[in-house]
Amino acid sequence: MNMKTLLLPLVVALAFIGLSSIFVVDERERALVLQFGQIKAVKEDPGVGFKIPFIQEVVKYDDRILSIDTPVIEVTPSDDRRLVVDAFARYRIADVVQFRQAVGVGGLAVAEDRLASILNSQIREVLGADQVTSNTILSSERAALMLRIRENARVSAQNLGIDVVDVRLKQTNLPDQNLDATFARMRAERQREATDEIARGEEAALRIRAQADRSVVELTSDASREAEIIRGEADAARSNIYAEAYGQDEEFFEFYRSLTAYSNAITGSNSSLVITPNSAFFNYLADPYGGIAPPDRAARGAGSAASADSAAGDAVNVPAVDGASN
């Protein structure tokens, strides 16, 4: 019983020591075996590794491609137009031994601080170089500038055991104060263009309106001329019809003219005529034959017709006179 009691702690201690001497490295990591801060072994392949318990320790580093965002900085290209640049980089630990020697126990935090300084320095140097303007940075040549920044940063980061895989400029903007001034200039430019467009539109509208007014005048003149021509032709046709009708039956024409004169003269409720009773105007009204001429009527002939015409001419509306008969 005493033997079992003594063996159990021994077995536990041996198991603990055995487990403490084993470590596992997966495919995403690389490991360093350190003894009193000194590098004793490098484990780069995934699998099981061994170390001396309590004397040696294992430090693991990520073997994947890592990302770092640089602080936002202001750069001044050769055209003195300041820009605010926000960038990021992709990197990996290429040499774990050199990385450990460079950053010590600080690990990735110290390495990223130093790498951010390197990136900012290279961004300022490349974007602030001669012949690099703000238009160059904002154009398609931006890719070549990022490639130059990456190559320069890669050379500088070799001392850290880091390989800079890629550098990208996320944003390249104007500072707030410059941005407001730029927007103001853009608004002024757009307002000027709008004013020019409005002026051109008003000019075109005036030109079209003047052309339309001239067309209206021309069409109205042509229509008036054609109307006068048609009216003249109609008056001539009417005169011809009257002449032909008078020539066919002079007696009927005289009678019709007298009736028309009566209709035009005796109209309305306040019309008055000042005329003698024996006037030729009332020949047909005073004629006992009702306008049917006896045989001697033909002797009157043209004289009666002239009297009817004269009576028709006398059939005018005149103001009422005291003592006149209706």
Residue pairs with C-beta under 8 A, 6 or more apart in sequence:
17 53
20 53
20 54
21 50
21 51
21 52
21 53
22 48
22 49
22 50
23 31
23 43
23 48
23 49
23 50
23 51
23 58
24 47
24 48
24 49
25 31
25 43
25 45
25 46
25 47
25 48
25 49
25 60
26 46
27 46
27 63
28 62
28 63
28 64
29 46
29 60
29 61
29 62
29 63
30 42
30 43
30 44
30 60
30 61
30 63
30 93
30 96
31 42
31 43
31 49
31 58
31 59
31 60
31 61
32 39
32 41
32 42
32 43
32 58
32 59
32 60
32 61
32 96
32 97
32 100
33 39
33 40
33 41
33 42
33 43
33 49
33 51
33 56
33 57
33 58
34 40
34 56
34 57
34 58
34 59
35 52
35 55
35 56
35 57
36 55
39 97
39 100
40 56
41 49
41 51
42 96
42 97
43 49
43 58
44 63
44 96
49 58
51 57
51 58
59 100
61 93
61 96
61 99
61 107
61 108
62 93
62 108
63 92
63 93
64 92
65 90
65 91
65 92
65 165
66 90
66 91
66 92
66 93
66 108
67 88
67 89
67 90
67 91
68 88
68 89
68 91
68 112
68 115
68 116
68 119
69 86
69 87
69 88
70 86
70 87
70 88
70 89
70 116
70 119
70 120
70 123
71 116
71 120
72 84
72 85
72 86
73 84
73 85
73 120
73 123
73 124
74 82
74 83
74 84
74 85
74 175
75 82
75 83
75 85
75 123
75 124
75 127
75 128
76 82
76 83
76 128
77 83
77 127
77 128
77 132
77 133
77 134
77 136
77 137
78 128
78 129
78 130
78 131
78 132
78 133
79 133
79 134
79 135
81 133
81 134
81 174
81 178
82 174
82 175
82 178
83 127
83 134
83 137
83 172
83 173
83 174
83 175
84 171
84 172
84 173
84 174
84 175
85 123
85 127
85 169
85 171
85 172
86 169
86 170
86 171
86 172
87 119
87 123
87 149
87 167
87 168
87 169
87 170
88 167
88 168
88 170
89 115
89 119
89 150
89 153
89 164
89 165
89 166
89 167
89 168
90 164
90 165
90 166
90 167
91 115
91 157
91 162
91 163
91 164
91 165
92 162
92 163
92 165
93 99
93 161
93 162
93 163
94 161
94 162
94 163
95 161
96 161
97 161
98 159
98 160
98 161
99 111
99 160
99 161
99 162
100 161
101 161
102 111
102 159
102 160
102 161
103 110
103 111
103 114
103 160
104 110
111 160
111 162
114 160
115 153
115 157
115 160
115 162
115 164
118 153
118 156
118 157
119 149
119 153
119 167
121 156
122 149
122 152
122 153
122 156
122 167
123 149
123 169
125 152
126 132
126 145
126 148
126 149
126 152
127 137
127 145
132 145
136 142
136 145
137 145
137 169
137 172
138 172
142 169
142 172
145 169
146 167
146 168
146 169
149 167
150 164
150 165
150 166
150 167
153 164
153 167
154 163
154 164
157 163
157 164
173 179
174 182
245 253
246 253
250 302
250 305
251 293
251 297
253 305
254 304
254 305
254 308
255 284
255 291
257 308
257 309
257 312
258 281
258 283
258 284
258 291
258 308
258 311
258 312
259 284
260 312
261 281
261 308
261 311
261 312
261 315
262 285
262 315
264 315
265 271
265 273
265 281
265 315
265 316
265 317
266 273
268 317
270 320
271 317
272 317
272 318
272 319
272 320
272 321
272 324
272 326
273 315
273 318
273 324
273 326
274 318
274 321
274 324
275 281
275 282
275 314
279 311
279 314
280 304
280 307
280 308
280 310
280 311
281 311
281 312
281 314
281 315
282 311
283 304
283 307
283 308
283 311
284 290
284 291
293 300
297 304
